Amino acid sequence: MTFTQRLLVSAAAGLALTAAMPGTGLITAPAHAQTYAAPNGAPMSFADLIERVSPAVVSIEASGVVNPEEMPDLSQVPPQLREFFERFGGMPGPQTPRPRRSQGSGFFISADGLLVTNNHVIAGADSIRVSLSDGRSFSAEVIGRDELTDLALLRVEQGSRPFQHVELARELDIRVGDWVVAVGNPFGLGGTATAGIVSAIGREMSPAQAYIDFMQIDAPINRGNSGGPAFDLNGRVVGVNSAIISPTGGNVGIGFAIPSHVAANIIDQLIEGGEVRRGYLGISPADLTDDLRDAMGLDDDLQGVLINQVLTGTPAAEGGLQNGDIVTSINGAAVSGARVLTQRVGAFAPGEQIRLGVLRDGRERTVRVRLAERPADAGAPATPSRPETAEAPRFFGMTLEVPSEQDRARLEIGQRGLLVSDLEPDSEAARKGLRPGDVILQAGGRDVRTIADFRAAAEEVRSRGRAALLVFVSMQGGQQRFAALDLDAME
């Protein structure tokens, strides 16, 4: 008997068995049918879990008035986050005060009414209303919030009975591929549950969010899920849903949650004092790239962080750190990049002393620094006027000019430096982050005052067999940084 014949016989046997039970309306499986179990590790249903945790999840409605100066300039926001902020901040350009109403999610972490949500859900709100799954509704007050991690702690007055609450996992052992269940208030539909897996961990979203390595999940989250919990199969909160990437505004399977161990640390500080205090060093750090290593004559496998700029009057300046130093360790633990350094320094309390392993002029040394408290973020830098350009030489796709005395006074650069007056969009200089209005202060480790100085520095570096020219740049707004320009793209 062929395979097809056996298949037809089996199907006929099943139909015959069903037909043998007339009048019942019940279609039964044949006696020999196999019952397939869920794949190993996958639950047959999330129903028990969702039923257990849903009472702790709330819908949040915040209202207030947004003033024009509080509206973000979305041209400065990374494209993947622009849609996320458009929902709450409005479009750039002239604006008038307008009412603001936002919806989000949150979850209780204590029986007496403490709950967690995203800062962007309640920022600027005059009134916050929290609705529970049992139909009760309460006003909420802000206990504390942290813009840098987008977390906020609220409290509602305890009702006639304690609030059901959930646990923030303080030790996160979740892996890519583990199940997660999101419960929240998407589009105002409270109590919505979705499921998926952890797609990735350690995701970086933007430099402004240096204190978070996000967990990426594909459990569908949408507008209104912000601030809601992502649960593991044990019912622990493993993430606070915070952002999505979407070309349409709806879910496309790419969502981001703040890992629970990060959230737990922040919430502990908000409970204790209503604010988050972070250690502050006072430098402008940069990752060591291959071209920077080559331009600085460093070993190819050296790991560390380049100090672009030591800010005046900061712990770094008082401790003796210098522009061009390379930080290789903090208290003996290696640092692999600028993001890691920022997170580790921020984890120390203001006033603590730390030991930095520093490479300077080819020699290793230890620098001890007593940290200050991280100040509020500086405002967006002003954009200097763009000078008219005449015929001027171009290097690496940029036009360089000797600054006028007015430019020198405005930019506070003294008698050194060359002004970037024009820049080709796809040039080597543009790829390395230079912009019109920047000033190149040094090239190849020497001050530059004329075009001839710059050209001579490049030729000297080339003669030493280097592949890139290291330049020290004063950027718009006064920040300073190093960049390595590929010499093959000089002309």
C-alpha positions in Angstrom: 0.0 0.0 0.0 1.4 3.4 -0.9 1.8 6.3 1.5 -1.1 8.1 -0.2 -3.4 5.1 0.2 -2.5 4.7 3.9 -3.2 8.4 4.4 -6.7 8.1 2.8 -7.5 5.0 4.8 -6.5 6.7 8.0 -8.7 9.8 7.2 -11.6 7.5 6.2 -11.3 5.7 9.5 -11.5 9.0 11.4 -14.6 10.1 9.5 -16.2 6.8 10.0 -15.7 7.0 13.8 -17.2 10.5 13.8 -20.2 9.3 11.8 -20.7 6.4 14.2 -21.9 8.9 16.8 -25.0 10.4 15.3 -27.0 13.1 17.0 -24.4 14.1 19.5 -23.0 17.2 17.7 -19.5 16.2 19.0 -16.6 15.6 16.7 -14.3 13.2 18.5 -10.7 12.4 17.6 -10.0 8.8 16.3 -8.7 6.5 18.9 -5.3 6.3 17.3 -4.9 10.1 17.0 -1.8 11.6 18.7 -2.0 14.5 21.1 0.9 16.9 20.5 2.5 18.5 23.5 3.8 22.1 23.5 7.5 22.4 22.6 9.9 21.9 25.6 9.8 25.0 27.7 6.6 26.5 26.2 3.5 26.6 28.3 0.2 25.3 26.9 -1.4 28.5 28.1 -0.5 31.8 29.8 -3.9 32.1 31.3 -3.0 31.2 34.9 0.0 33.6 34.9 -2.0 36.5 33.5 -4.9 35.9 35.9 -2.4 36.0 38.8 -0.5 39.2 37.8 -3.2 41.3 36.0 -4.7 42.8 39.2 -1.4 44.5 39.9 -1.3 46.2 36.5 -2.9 49.6 36.2 -3.9 52.1 33.5 -2.6 55.6 33.9 -4.0 58.8 32.5 -2.0 62.0 33.0 -3.1 65.5 32.0 -1.5 68.9 32.1 -0.4 71.9 29.9 2.7 71.8 27.7 4.5 75.1 27.3 6.5 75.8 24.1 9.9 75.8 25.8 9.2 72.3 27.2 8.5 70.8 23.7 11.4 68.8 22.4 13.2 69.6 19.2 12.5 66.3 17.4 15.2 67.0 14.8 17.7 66.2 17.6 16.0 62.9 18.4 17.2 59.6 16.8 14.8 58.5 14.0 13.9 55.2 15.8 12.7 57.2 18.8 11.1 60.1 17.0 7.6 58.5 16.8 7.9 57.6 20.4 8.4 61.3 21.5 5.9 62.7 19.0 3.1 61.2 21.0 4.1 63.3 24.0 6.1 66.3 23.0 4.7 67.8 19.8 6.5 68.8 16.6 9.5 71.1 16.5 9.0 74.7 15.5 6.8 77.6 16.8 4.3 76.2 19.4 1.7 77.6 21.7 0.7 76.2 25.1 -1.6 73.4 24.6 -3.4 70.8 26.8 -1.6 67.5 27.1 -3.2 64.2 27.9 -1.2 60.9 27.8 -2.1 57.3 28.6 0.2 54.7 29.8 0.5 51.7 32.1 2.1 50.9 35.5 2.2 48.3 38.2 2.0 48.1 41.9 5.2 47.0 43.8 3.7 47.3 47.3 0.4 46.6 49.1 0.3 50.3 50.3 0.1 51.8 46.9 3.6 52.4 45.4 3.6 51.8 41.7 6.1 52.1 38.8 5.7 53.6 35.4 7.7 55.5 32.8 8.7 59.1 33.4 7.5 60.2 30.0 4.0 59.0 30.8 3.6 61.5 33.7 6.2 64.2 33.1 4.7 67.7 33.3 1.3 66.3 34.4 -0.9 68.4 36.8 -3.3 65.5 37.4 -2.6 61.7 37.4 -5.4 59.1 37.5 -4.8 55.4 38.1 -7.5 52.8 37.1 -7.4 49.2 38.4 -8.6 46.1 36.7 -11.5 45.8 39.3 -12.9 49.1 38.3 -11.5 51.2 41.1 -9.9 54.5 40.3 -7.5 56.7 42.4 -5.6 59.9 42.1 -1.8 59.5 42.3 1.1 61.6 43.4 4.7 61.6 42.1 7.2 60.4 44.7 10.2 60.7 42.4 11.3 60.3 38.9 14.5 59.8 36.9 14.7 61.2 33.4 17.9 59.4 32.5 16.3 56.0 32.9 12.7 57.1 32.1 11.3 55.7 35.4 8.9 57.2 37.8 7.5 56.2 41.2 3.9 57.1 42.1 1.8 56.5 45.2 -2.0 56.2 45.5 -3.8 56.4 48.8 -4.6 53.0 50.1 -8.2 52.0 49.7 -10.4 49.7 51.8 -8.1 46.8 51.1 -4.4 46.3 50.2 -3.3 46.5 46.6 -2.2 43.3 44.8 1.4 43.8 43.8 4.2 42.1 41.9 7.9 41.6 42.3 10.7 43.4 40.4 13.4 40.7 39.7 16.6 42.1 41.2 18.9 39.4 39.7 18.1 39.1 36.1 19.1 35.7 34.6 16.9 36.0 31.5 18.2 34.8 28.1 17.5 35.5 24.5 14.6 33.1 23.6 13.0 33.1 27.0 9.2 33.8 27.1 7.9 37.2 28.3 4.3 38.3 28.8 3.4 42.0 28.6 0.3 43.4 30.3 -0.8 46.9 29.8 -3.1 49.6 28.4 -2.4 49.9 24.7 -4.6 52.4 22.9 -6.6 52.7 26.2 -7.6 49.0 26.1 -6.8 48.2 29.8 -5.9 44.7 30.8 -4.5 43.7 27.4 -2.0 40.8 27.6 0.5 39.8 24.8 3.3 37.2 24.7 6.6 36.8 22.9 10.2 36.1 23.6 13.3 38.1 24.5 14.8 39.0 21.1 18.0 40.5 22.4 19.7 42.0 25.5 22.0 44.9 26.0 20.5 47.1 23.3 21.7 50.7 23.0 19.1 53.2 22.0 20.7 56.6 22.0 23.6 58.5 23.8 21.1 60.3 25.9 20.1 56.9 27.4 23.6 55.8 28.4 22.5 54.4 31.7 20.2 51.7 30.2 21.1 48.6 28.2 17.6 47.7 26.9 16.0 44.3 26.6 14.4 43.8 23.2 11.2 41.8 23.1 8.8 40.8 20.4 5.7 40.6 22.7 3.5 43.1 20.9 3.5 46.5 22.7 1.9 49.6 21.4 1.0 53.1 22.4 -0.2 53.0 26.0 1.9 50.1 27.0 4.6 52.5 28.2 5.4 51.9 31.9 3.7 48.5 32.0 5.5 45.3 33.1 7.0 42.4 31.1 6.8 39.2 33.1 8.7 36.0 33.0 6.8 32.7 33.4 7.3 32.8 37.2 5.3 36.1 37.4 8.3 38.3 38.2 8.6 41.6 36.4 11.8 41.3 34.3 11.3 44.6 32.3 9.5 47.9 32.2 8.1 48.4 28.7 9.4 51.8 27.4 9.7 52.2 23.7 9.1 50.7 20.3 10.6 51.0 16.8 7.9 51.5 14.3 7.5 53.0 10.8 3.8 53.2 11.2 3.2 53.9 14.9 1.9 50.4 15.6 3.7 47.3 16.7 6.1 45.6 14.3 7.6 43.2 16.8 10.4 45.4 18.0 9.9 46.7 21.6 12.2 47.7 24.3 12.0 47.3 28.1 14.1 48.6 30.9 15.7 45.6 32.6 14.3 44.9 36.0 17.6 45.0 37.9 18.2 48.5 36.6 14.6 49.6 37.5 14.9 48.1 41.0 18.1 50.1 41.8 16.5 53.3 40.6 13.2 52.7 42.4 15.1 51.9 45.6 16.7 55.3 45.4 13.4 57.1 44.7 11.7 55.4 47.6 14.6 56.4 49.9 15.0 60.0 48.9 12.8 60.9 45.9 15.7 61.4 43.6 18.6 59.5 42.0 22.2 60.7 42.7 25.0 59.5 40.4 28.7 59.9 40.6 30.2 62.4 38.2 33.7 62.5 36.7 33.5 65.5 34.3 34.9 64.2 31.0 33.8 63.8 27.4 34.5 60.2 26.7 34.8 58.3 23.4 35.1 54.7 22.3 38.5 53.6 21.1 38.0 52.8 17.4 40.5 51.0 15.1 41.3 54.3 13.3 41.9 56.1 16.6 44.2 53.3 17.8 46.1 53.6 14.5 46.3 57.4 14.6 47.5 57.4 18.2 50.0 54.5 17.7 48.3 52.2 20.1 48.2 48.4 20.2 45.4 47.0 18.1 43.9 45.1 21.0 44.0 47.9 23.5 40.6 48.3 25.3 39.7 51.6 27.0 38.1 55.0 26.8 39.6 58.1 25.2 39.1 61.3 27.1 38.1 63.8 24.4 37.9 66.7 26.9 38.4 67.3 30.6 35.8 69.8 31.7 37.0 72.7 33.8 36.3 72.7 37.5 35.3 69.0 37.6 36.7 66.0 39.6 38.5 64.9 36.5 40.4 68.2 36.3 41.1 68.3 40.0 42.4 64.7 39.9 44.9 65.5 37.1 43.2 63.8 34.1 44.1 65.3 30.7 42.7 65.5 27.2 44.0 62.5 25.3 44.3 60.2 28.3 43.0 56.7 27.9 41.1 55.2 30.8 41.6 51.4 30.9 40.1 50.5 34.3 38.1 51.6 37.3 39.1 50.2 40.6 41.0 47.5 38.8 38.0 46.4 36.6 38.6 46.9 32.9 36.4 49.3 30.9 35.7 48.4 27.3 33.9 51.6 26.1 32.5 55.0 26.9 29.0 53.6 27.7 30.5 51.2 30.3 32.5 53.9 31.9 29.5 56.2 32.2 27.4 53.5 33.8 30.1 52.4 36.2 30.9 56.0 37.3 27.2 56.7 37.7 26.8 53.7 40.0 29.1 55.2 42.6 27.7 57.6 45.1 28.8 61.2 45.0 31.8 61.8 47.2 33.3 58.3 46.7 36.9 58.1 45.6 37.8 55.8 42.6 41.0 54.6 41.1 41.4 55.0 37.4 44.0 53.1 35.3 45.2 55.6 32.8 47.5 55.3 29.7 49.3 58.6 28.9 52.2 59.0 26.5 52.6 55.3 26.4 53.0 54.9 30.2 50.4 53.4 32.6 49.6 55.3 35.7 46.9 55.4 38.5 44.8 58.5 39.0 42.6 58.8 42.1 39.5 60.9 41.7 36.8 61.9 44.2 33.5 62.0 42.4 31.0 64.8 42.5 27.2 64.6 42.0 26.2 64.5 38.4 24.6 67.8 37.4 21.5 68.3 35.3 22.1 67.9 31.6 23.3 71.0 29.8 21.0 72.5 27.2 21.4 72.0 23.6 24.4 73.8 22.2 23.9 77.0 20.2 24.6 76.7 16.5 27.2 79.2 15.4 26.7 81.2 12.3 28.0 79.6 9.1 30.5 81.9 7.4 30.6 82.5 3.7 33.3 80.6 1.9 35.5 81.7 -0.9 38.0 79.5 -2.8 39.6 77.5 0.0 41.4 74.1 0.1 39.4 71.0 1.0 40.7 68.2 3.1 38.7 65.0 3.9 35.7 66.6 2.3 35.7 69.8 4.4 36.7 73.3 3.7 39.0 74.8 6.3 39.5 78.5 6.9 41.6 80.6 9.3 39.0 82.1 11.7 38.5 85.8 11.8 39.1 87.7 15.0 35.4 87.9 15.6 35.2 84.1 15.2 38.1 83.6 17.6 36.3 85.8 20.2 33.0 84.1 19.7 34.4 80.6 19.8 37.0 81.4 22.6 39.7 79.5 20.8 42.6 81.9 21.2 45.1 82.1 18.3 45.0 78.5 17.2 42.6 76.5 15.2 41.0 76.2 11.7 37.3 76.7 11.1 35.3 74.0 9.2 33.3 76.3 7.0 31.8 73.8 4.7 31.4 70.0 4.5 30.4 67.4 2.0 27.6 65.2 3.4 29.2 61.9 2.6 32.8 62.8 3.2 35.3 61.2 5.6 35.0 64.2 7.9 31.2 64.0 8.0 31.4 60.2 8.7 33.6 61.0 11.7 31.1 63.4 13.1 32.6 66.8 12.1 30.1 69.6 11.3 30.3 73.1 9.8 31.2 75.5 12.6 33.5 73.1 14.3 37.1 74.1 14.9 40.2 71.9 14.4 42.6 72.8 17.2 45.2 70.1 16.6 46.3 67.7 13.9 48.8 64.9 14.5 49.3 66.1 18.1 50.4 69.7 17.2 48.5 73.0 17.3 47.4 74.2 13.8 47.0 77.9 13.0 47.3 77.9 9.2 46.3 75.6 6.3 50.0 74.9 5.8 50.2 73.7 9.4 47.4 71.2 8.8 48.9 69.9 5.6 52.3 69.5 7.1 50.8 67.6 10.1 49.1 65.2 7.7 52.2 64.6 5.6 54.3 64.0 8.7 51.8 61.4 10.0 51.7 59.7 6.6 55.5 59.6 6.5 55.4 57.6 9.8 53.3 54.9 8.2 50.1 55.9 10.0 46.8 55.2 8.2 44.8 58.0 9.9 45.3 61.6 11.1 44.3 62.3 14.7 42.6 65.7 15.0 41.4 67.5 18.1 38.1 69.3 17.5 36.2 72.0 19.4 32.6 71.3 18.5 29.6 73.6 18.5 28.6 74.4 22.1 32.2 74.2 23.4 32.6 70.4 23.7 35.9 68.9 22.5 36.7 65.5 21.1 39.2 63.6 19.0 38.6 62.1 15.6 40.7 59.9 13.3 40.5 60.8 9.6 41.6 58.2 7.0 44.5 59.6 5.1 43.5 57.8 1.9 40.4 60.2 1.9 42.4 63.4 2.5 42.2 64.9 -1.0 
